[in-house]
Amino acid sequence: LHRKPAFMRENGDKPANEIGTLYHTVMSEIDLDKLRAEGAECVDTELARLVEEEKIAAEDIKYIDADRIKRFAESDLCRRMLRSGEVYREAPFQINIPATMYDPTLPVSYAGETVILQGIIDCFFKEGDGYVLVDYKTDHVTNSGAAAVRARYEKQLELYTRAIEKLKGHKVKEGMLYLFDTGETV
């Protein structure tokens, strides 16, 4: 995908979806061994490395709040992930699912039809006898709260769970969102 030039963006600011992409880049590229060894202390040097390696443009680093990444690095969720010997980040998938699973409002005549579902799962990791699914969100959490964000993405979590279970042959024991805006896991 090509970025829209700054002159085509209002006020030269980055749209929210592009900022979300920057956070996802950080989460997919941050060195897990360094994070395991140094914790949140490595976040600033990791962000600098990503700029140096041109995985993040120098002018875009201002859109990433390092404190939010550090807060994730100090979270229980991150500790669980780092204990796992099997972590998948930015994992692409393609599976067939019943059309009515994707869209329950389809007429009954579509009951035997399938659709191809493809996407990229932010993160999942093995824990015990199953997997833990994590989707990172940079949405602004309003007064309606984290539960409203969870409800908005429930179908996505359901479909990603289906994909992991089909591809890995093990149950997803937990699916959650990590909200960078508040540091909550829901």
C-alpha positions as CSV (number, residue, x, y, z in Angstrom):
1,L,0.0,0.0,0.0
2,H,1.2,3.5,-0.7
3,R,1.0,6.2,1.8
4,K,-1.0,9.3,0.9
5,P,1.4,12.3,0.5
6,A,1.3,14.8,3.4
7,F,-0.1,17.5,1.1
8,M,-3.2,15.3,0.5
9,R,-3.9,14.9,4.2
10,E,-5.8,17.5,6.2
11,N,-3.3,19.6,8.2
12,G,-0.5,17.2,7.3
13,D,-1.6,14.9,10.2
14,K,-1.8,11.2,9.9
15,P,-5.2,9.6,9.7
16,A,-6.0,7.3,12.7
17,N,-5.8,4.1,10.5
18,E,-2.2,5.0,9.5
19,I,-1.3,5.6,13.2
20,G,-2.8,2.2,14.0
21,T,-0.6,0.7,11.3
22,L,2.5,2.3,12.9
23,Y,1.6,0.7,16.3
24,H,1.1,-2.6,14.6
25,T,4.5,-2.3,12.9
26,V,6.1,-1.7,16.3
27,M,4.4,-4.7,17.8
28,S,5.4,-7.0,15.0
29,E,9.0,-5.8,14.8
30,I,10.0,-5.2,18.4
31,D,12.7,-7.7,19.4
32,L,11.0,-10.2,21.8
33,D,14.4,-11.4,23.2
34,K,15.3,-7.8,24.1
35,L,11.9,-7.2,25.6
36,R,12.2,-10.4,27.6
37,A,15.7,-9.4,28.9
38,E,15.2,-5.7,29.4
39,G,11.5,-5.1,29.7
40,A,10.2,-1.6,29.0
41,E,13.7,-0.2,29.2
42,C,14.4,-1.4,25.6
43,V,11.4,0.4,24.0
44,D,13.2,3.7,23.2
45,T,16.2,1.9,21.6
46,E,13.9,-0.4,19.7
47,L,11.9,2.5,18.3
48,A,15.2,4.1,17.2
49,R,16.2,0.8,15.6
50,L,13.0,0.7,13.6
51,V,13.6,4.2,12.3
52,E,17.2,3.3,11.5
53,E,16.1,0.2,9.6
54,E,13.5,2.3,7.8
55,K,10.7,0.2,9.1
56,I,9.2,3.4,10.4
57,A,9.8,6.7,8.7
58,A,11.7,9.2,10.8
59,E,8.9,11.8,10.4
60,D,6.3,9.2,11.7
61,I,7.9,8.4,15.0
62,K,6.2,11.4,16.6
63,Y,2.9,9.5,16.1
64,I,4.0,6.7,18.4
65,D,3.6,7.2,22.1
66,A,6.6,5.3,23.5
67,D,4.9,5.3,26.9
68,R,2.0,3.3,25.5
69,I,4.4,0.7,24.2
70,K,6.2,0.6,27.5
71,R,2.9,0.2,29.3
72,F,2.2,-2.9,27.1
73,A,5.7,-4.2,27.9
74,E,4.9,-4.0,31.6
75,S,1.5,-5.7,31.3
76,D,0.5,-9.1,32.4
77,L,-0.4,-9.9,28.8
78,C,3.1,-9.1,27.6
79,R,4.6,-11.3,30.4
80,R,2.4,-14.2,29.4
81,M,3.4,-13.8,25.7
82,L,7.1,-13.6,26.6
83,R,6.8,-16.8,28.6
84,S,5.6,-18.7,25.5
85,G,8.0,-20.4,23.3
86,E,5.6,-20.1,20.4
87,V,4.6,-16.6,19.4
88,Y,3.1,-15.6,16.1
89,R,3.0,-12.0,15.0
90,E,1.3,-10.6,11.9
91,A,0.3,-14.1,10.9
92,P,-1.5,-14.2,7.6
93,F,-4.3,-16.8,7.1
94,Q,-6.8,-17.9,4.5
95,I,-9.6,-20.4,5.3
96,N,-13.0,-21.4,4.1
97,I,-15.9,-20.7,6.4
98,P,-19.6,-21.1,6.0
99,A,-21.1,-18.0,4.4
100,T,-23.7,-17.7,7.2
101,M,-20.9,-17.6,9.8
102,Y,-19.5,-14.5,8.1
103,D,-23.0,-13.0,7.6
104,P,-25.8,-14.5,9.7
105,T,-28.4,-12.4,7.9
106,L,-28.0,-14.3,4.6
107,P,-31.0,-16.2,3.5
108,V,-31.3,-19.9,4.3
109,S,-30.5,-20.7,0.6
110,Y,-26.9,-19.8,1.4
111,A,-26.6,-22.5,4.1
112,G,-24.3,-24.8,2.1
113,E,-22.1,-22.0,0.7
114,T,-18.7,-21.1,1.9
115,V,-16.6,-17.9,1.6
116,I,-12.8,-17.5,1.7
117,L,-11.8,-15.5,4.7
118,Q,-8.3,-14.0,4.7
119,G,-6.6,-11.7,7.0
120,I,-3.7,-11.0,9.3
121,I,-3.8,-11.9,13.0
122,D,-1.8,-9.4,15.1
123,C,-0.6,-11.9,17.6
124,F,-1.3,-15.3,19.1
125,F,0.8,-17.5,21.3
126,K,0.8,-21.0,22.8
127,E,0.0,-21.2,26.4
128,G,-0.4,-24.6,28.0
129,D,-2.7,-26.7,25.8
130,G,-4.2,-23.9,23.7
131,Y,-3.6,-20.5,22.1
132,V,-4.2,-17.0,23.3
133,L,-5.3,-14.6,20.6
134,V,-4.4,-10.9,20.9
135,D,-5.6,-8.1,18.7
136,Y,-4.1,-4.6,19.2
137,K,-6.4,-1.7,19.0
138,T,-5.5,2.0,18.9
139,D,-9.1,3.2,19.0
140,H,-9.9,6.1,21.3
141,V,-11.9,4.6,24.2
142,T,-14.8,6.9,24.8
143,N,-17.2,7.2,27.8
144,S,-18.9,4.1,26.6
145,G,-15.8,2.2,27.7
146,A,-13.6,-0.7,26.8
147,A,-16.6,-3.1,26.8
148,A,-18.0,-1.1,23.8
149,V,-14.8,-1.5,22.0
150,R,-14.8,-5.3,22.7
151,A,-18.4,-5.6,21.4
152,R,-17.4,-3.8,18.2
153,Y,-14.7,-6.3,17.5
154,E,-16.3,-9.5,18.8
155,K,-17.0,-10.9,15.4
156,Q,-13.4,-10.3,14.3
157,L,-12.2,-12.2,17.4
158,E,-14.6,-15.0,16.6
159,L,-13.4,-15.3,13.0
160,Y,-9.7,-15.1,14.0
161,T,-10.3,-17.8,16.6
162,R,-11.8,-20.0,14.0
163,A,-8.8,-19.5,11.7
164,I,-6.2,-20.3,14.4
165,E,-8.1,-23.4,15.5
166,K,-8.4,-24.6,11.9
167,L,-4.7,-23.9,11.0
168,K,-3.1,-25.1,14.3
169,G,-5.5,-27.9,15.3
170,H,-5.7,-26.6,18.9
171,K,-8.3,-24.6,20.8
172,V,-8.0,-20.8,21.3
173,K,-8.6,-20.7,25.1
174,E,-8.7,-16.9,25.2
175,G,-9.2,-14.1,22.7
176,M,-8.7,-10.5,23.7
177,L,-8.1,-7.0,22.6
178,Y,-5.2,-4.9,24.0
179,L,-6.2,-1.2,24.0
180,F,-3.3,1.1,23.6
181,D,-5.4,4.1,24.5
182,T,-6.1,2.9,28.1
183,G,-3.7,0.0,28.5
184,E,-6.6,-2.3,29.2
185,T,-6.9,-5.9,28.1
186,V,-10.5,-6.9,27.3
